[in-house]
Amino acid sequence: MKTKTLTAILHKEEDMYVAECPEIGTIDQGKTIEEALANLKEATRLYLEECPFLDTDTSPRFVTSIEVSYA
């Protein structure tokens, strides 16, 4: 069994949290952050099991924030 460390990006939309794995392209949601992450993990695992040829050597992304001033 292979193990990968991937990036998870979360944001809130109304009453749900949306979680995305940008390296693989999977997206899922949940009512809590924990549920959204668990759902994303399961979706990503299933995707990689069904499409092993897409299991390329992805490296984790560096996610940070920026501050922008505008008028």
Stockholm file with secondary structure:
# STOCKHOLM 1.0

chainA/1-71         MKTKTLTAILHKEEDMYVAECPEIGTIDQGKTIEEALANLKEATRLYLEECPFLDTDTSPRFVTSIEVSYA
#=GR chainA/1-71 SS CCCCCCCCEEEEETTEEEEEETTTTEEEEESSHHHHHHHHHHHHHHHHHHCGGGCCCCCCCCCCCCCCCCC
#=GC SS_cons        CCCCCCCCEEEEETTEEEEEETTTTEEEEESSHHHHHHHHHHHHHHHHHHCGGGCCCCCCCCCCCCCCCCC
//
